[in-house]
Amino acid sequence: MRIDELPTPALVVDLDLLDANIARMAAAWPGTRLRPHVKAFKSTALAQRLAAAGHTAFCAATRREIAGLAAAGLGHDLLLANEVVDGDRLAALISGAPDARITVAVDSPETIEVAARAGVAEVLIDVNVGMPRCGCAPEDAGRLAELARSRGLGVRGVMGYEGHLMAEPVDRAAKVEAAMALLLAAHELVGGDIVSGGGTGTWDSNQWVTELQAGSFTLMDTHYDAAGVGFAKALSLHTTVLSVNAIGGWSTCDGGLKALGMDHGDPAIDGASVWYCADEHTVFSMADGAPLPGIGDRVRIWPAHVDPTVAYHERLWVTQGDQVLDEWPVDLRGW
């Protein structure tokens, strides 16, 4: 079908831009030096496209994502880059994917014990490098690695996420270097082959990790675009105008809070000013006196944050030009 025949709101991927983004990242981080983070796009079909480009090791945030990748035959090297305290569900994940290599992040004696009891074979020591979230203090990493090994776990190395620097506008490279100094100090205490970290916002400045955990570069959003990371916006929400108020100067289309991740602010519409998003609507006016779109016209909205936006949808419509080529299930949603 044609794009203008899609039922709206529809989450649309421009295949040419997606492939260009993958090619640009692969030139800098080839093969398994890139560990794509599937939390950004939550689709095994897109993951298969990355694997075809040589990126066969994947990073994930949830057990559901890991299980789905393994079931899709993408279990060569999977990293659950998140602490787990539900031992039963972790054990079910490990036993349910016997042919997959699954590594789990740990940052405490408690998460090490859960991993050991669940049958996890390998872990990374998660280190806090400045973002107040998960991760142990760098000076505690060696002690935790020793504890993990004493419980029979293989310690592959360390990971640390400088998420607070992904869109840092001032001296980003210097601040990334300082964060990675903490991670490298921890790695000296831990050992192992892996120093894992980074993301789309630091893909061109983090030269210290052995593998980059980037995912948003595939589809992109306005938040990363404003940070100047250098990839094209391949993802957009296609909507239909439902109502026009010519006197007030606004139009209303059929995609809102239930279709767009809003934690990074309002989405964008080319040539327009977004007033606000309601549950099922986005209200906007046109810039520079341009005429309002009419009822039934299509409007393309650019999401501000790709990860939660994709999580709201069941499918990605893959397009080239004005043609719809494929439908990719968002099959890694949930926990």
VONU-482329 format. One record per residue (C-alpha): x, z, y. Coordinates in steps of 0.001 Angstrom, whole numbers, plus 500000, padded with zeros to 6 digits. Last residue first. Layout:
// residues N
XZY ...
***
This chain:
// residues 335
509110530766493006 507050527967494500 507670524287495175 510006522339492881 507599519514492028 507256517913495443 506108514780493627 507688511515494763 505304508644495531 506812505186495717 507282501998497690 504897502388500624 505373499393502925 505677499361506722 509449499165506691 510570500887503538 508565503886502429 508628506850500079 505522509060500281 506540512643499528 504126514693497484 502415518060497053 502948519271500605 503345522629502337 506822523195500880 508058520016502597 507378521573506003 509012524847504974 512363523112504338 512275520373507016 512162522476510145 511156520961513511 508925518301511963 508681514862513640 505072513720514084 503959510100513728 500558509204515207 498052506777513689 495046505593515668 491568506517514390 490358507823517739 492451506252520462 496029506964521456 496288508207525048 497503505736527647 501003506217529074 501098508197532331 504770509077532085 504386511205528946 501376511287526633 499421514409525834 499341516485522636 497196518661520383 498237519105516748 495447520068514365 494659521706511027 495693525317511640 496471524881515327 499593523282516783 500311523350520500 500774521250523631 503061518577522158 504336516333524950 504474512634524149 506746509628524112 507801510221520530 505946513159519001 507834516378518347 507234519490516240 506841522889517879 509330525660517255 511968526431514646 509639528715512661 506917526056512736 507075524396509315 504386521729509435 501340520872507298 499225524025507421 500210524668511043 498937521295512177 498178517757511025 494929515938511850 495422514630515378 494093515767518743 494464513811521970 494894515117525507 494321514081529104 491660516544530165 489374513740531337 490277511440528428 489645514070525785 490373512266522522 489458513384519003 490505512716515424 493824510928515899 495357510291512464 498588511777511124 501894510677509610 504361513526509160 507963512399509388 511124512581507299 514184510322507601 515504511818510843 518997510339510927 522199512324510415 524859513222512988 524820517006513291 523893516855516959 522268520287517246 519124518601518585 518901516615515344 519255519819513353 516194521333515029 514351517979515122 514397517624511345 516559516048508647 515608514305505383 518864514182503401 520923516249505835 518665519231505047 520470519865501767 524004521144502295 525832523651500087 529370522300500513 531971522719497759 535631523766497862 535000525636501104 537651525698503828 537066522528505839 533830523670507463 533604521611510651 531944518324509654 529351519730507250 528707522736509480 525073522148510439 524172520568507101 525416523544505159 528419525694504419 529273527680501352 531043527736498010 534637528777497319 534996528010493633 537957528049491256 538118531741490426 539824534684492055 538003537737493385 540421539492495750 541865536303497253 538322534945497372 537292537832499607 539986536912502103 538822533295501873 535264534340502693 536302536400505700 538481533560506977 535440531341506469 533544533214509159 536439532862511604 536760529136510879 533013528695511383 533314530403514769 536109528067515804 534138525000514710 530951526086516465 532643526724519808 529304526913521662 526035525289520542 525618527098517198 523095525090515165 524360525964511691 526274529025512917 523926531812511800 523774530170508399 527430530904507686 526672531186503986 529207532769501675 530061532004498066 532762533342495799 534571532495492573 533645531467489020 533263535004487702 532450534921483994 530197537787483043 530983540127480169 529939543361481852 533587544219482618 533868540810484271 531030541666486620 532566545033487484 535911543413488253 534183540852490472 532318543648492251 535559545466493008 537132542269494307 534176541509496596 534050544935498263 536501544035501063 534391541015502013 531278543207502500 528607542091500062 526168539260500609 522511538836501525 521063538622505040 522679539468508354 524709536272508883 528356537125509526 530371536179506454 528503538360503945 529946537563500517 528086536471497372 530245536914494276 529579533905492075 528241534388488577 528553533072485039 526979533680481622 523547535009482553 521938536709479566 519294538654481446 521027541983480871 524219540730482520 522387539226485486 520355542394486079 523502544509485872 525313542287488382 522307542464490696 522427546262490601 526204546531491008 525869544494494206 526337541000495658 525406538572492900 524865534794492996 523812533139489729 525451530334487751 523395528185485395 524938525589483087 521943523961481439 521536523340477719 519715526589476959 517159526137479765 514246528388478773 516529531214477673 518176531373481089 514928531114483056 513144533624480829 516025536062481314 515726535647485089 512002536277484897 512506539437482883 515403540670485028 513531540567488310 516364541679490621 517730538260491557 520182537505494383 520229533969495687 522419530922495347 521018529945491958 523808527476491220 523247524649488753 525958522621487020 525003519881484529 521334520935484518 519864517782486033 517897516660482967 514521517024484683 513825520282482837 517067521727484245 516126520747487792 512672522257487382 514009525529485998 516509525845488863 513879525149491510 511416527595489961 514121530281489795 514490530028493548 517119529231496181 518847526221494656 522260524538494558 523010521400492602 525958519813490819 525587516120489923 526341514579493309 527625511177492179 525282508889494133 522970508715491095 522841512517491245 521596512298494833 518830509902493797 517930512206490914 517614515063493412 515128512981495378 513033512562492239 513524516243491389 511789517175494614 512091520431496540 513419518808499753 515369521485501634 515426524069498841 517319521447496807 520690522435498221 523091519601497434 526408520777495945 528843518395497648 532421518576496402 530701517581493158 530929513912493971 532134513012497438 531994515237500534 532998513145503549 531945509708502303 529134511292500320 527600512726503503 527422509289505107 526051507664501956 523335510299501545 522248509902505167 522170506114504829 520082506431501659 517580508668503444 517455506289506421 516697503308504184 514138505286502188 512088506402505198 510304509447503798 506662510144504698 504648513371504571 501002512340504856 498312514029506957 496639511678506355 495524509318503609 497974506424503513 496644503001504525 498732502805507705 501856503079505569 500918499917503665 500000500000500000 
***
